[in-house]
């Protein structure tokens, strides 16, 4: 059995991409949090999944369930106007009906999901609770849901309850069909839920316990057993899905390629040598963060347009001897030939972002500007690493936002978004935490963005010297509220031994300034 | 004889072009690549029975390409007219493709010819004054700014083209009709899937989640592949997914996964 830990960031990157395309909402974010249920928040444009290892079976099967669950949530986002909580009967029943409705609508477009949907039902069948293990009226509600979605019930239920269930399902089937055929939405279906509740004779606010399977996760069942289960489900859904091959569904070849990429990425990014944690650098771990709020699309596209010339890698220049003769330049007595010169920015750069409390007022703008910088660096294919620091409970933390070997993506943006501006500017301490790592990686430029004087100037001076001895060019950018303040900060920084210091008073100028530093190098 | 028209005028661009032509107003077509801008202009020239001169701009397009350059033949210095001068003299249609990829000095020269006097002083050829013949008509296109290698067009140039046509990707149904003009088999269902896929990728590229946005050329290629009996899933992979592998495995896989959820295996 595989026991690989899939890296959450690659997983999230692919998941976010898929959800945005499936739901056609490009501001959606996906997070992973340690919780019991998958949550989709329509208003916040957010899906919160539970970790992969909470799903059932071997790693590949877990991934398939994760992916199908994502698809269902995407369809909910696209087609549902409300998602109620599953913890009371009314919400639970509405969500059950909605599951079938959005599935039918989604399948019209995403025909390749058929096998995965059946696969998912197979696992649902195995891990849904036995009805006799449930107490009170919640049993009939679970029974309804099983019979409606999976075509059968697990365990025992009284004949009279079973009759009610069957009657309720007739109403439910009819309602969902009508909704799908006539394009009725969630609100229309909601009215039908009351009818079903009457037939089942339950209280709409009846508490429904979250179903936790009796079998602990991780136990693999035999392939044959599983194929049998899938066979049962395909039979039940044959009228909708047509004939499907249970064996093929069990194998899931089409999704395997995707899973293989995840495995490869995991292997590729496995840490060699010391882990970042062991040298005192932390990685912001929360994935339940909305990074879209720190994206300033206008700023990013402006910068890209401005620096796109760098991307072509060529710049036209007048020279004494070259590829093309320029008559005009000759007549006017300038250098008369034109030639294209290669400009390349092979520079390896490390950026440290100050997150002390003084930027707290403008935290959002500061993050937007620094994120835009990262987007442009990545657009220009510059090798860069991003660190940030803040202080919490008198303890300074150095955060790794983007490692050198990983591409800039929304996961890195999530990390940046969650670092809170707090505390002072103990720059020397941060430098000393970063020193061992940078000694081995040896970037060309180490750029510090700070908004104030460090609390430990003498120590900073000696750390800056140590970095310079490694051959690293030390650059500091002073960020101030206005030109005067910024210039004062930059001037003070100059005394700390940095090779160059710059002042920025408008946060949106940060990317420009940094790129110009690179252009000159 | 004219070949059967391949252009479907789904947003009444011909009408706008005709009216602009009658009024002597120059036209700017704005839209992403592969939306049929060039086909539209070619078709317009053919329909109105006019000669079409085209320039495809890039960073390397020089003033001399437009205006002309001095030549040395048999010891005598001559002047070979560029496409701008030629089209002005003949009163042809001049098509300036991707004008926003041009360098500033080239644009400056264009500006001179495009202003209301429609004339150009040829300092390259003894200061000769070129006056545009009647019927000289200029159509330019620009790609949206996000396109690599493009820049904002200066306002004075923009104002020379007071008629602006926006050409987006056509609606799915229209794209299907366009693709069908290029193929022989009937695969409507699969073609619609591919068009849907192309639109999804275009959308993702427009918010910069992907580095590349497929054009109409790709959906047409998809249809042609189906004509040659390639399975839809496979065709989608080779036309729409493989291109993304140049940006790494993950980029490729993202797109391939969308294809999987659309076409299955």
Interface residues (C-beta under 8 A of the other chain):
Chain A: X10 X13 X14 X17 X18 X20 X21 X22 X24 X26 X71 X109 X110 X111 X112 X113 X114 X115 X116 X253 X254 X255 X257 X258 X261 X264 X265 X297 X300 X301 X304 X305 X308 X311 X312 X314 X316 X324 X327 X407
Chain B: X59 X62 X70 X103 X124 X145 X146 X148 X149 X150 X151 X152 X193 X196 X200 X203 X204 X207 X208 X209 X248 X249 X250 X252 X253 X254 X256 X257 X258 X259 X260 X261 X262 X263 X264 X265
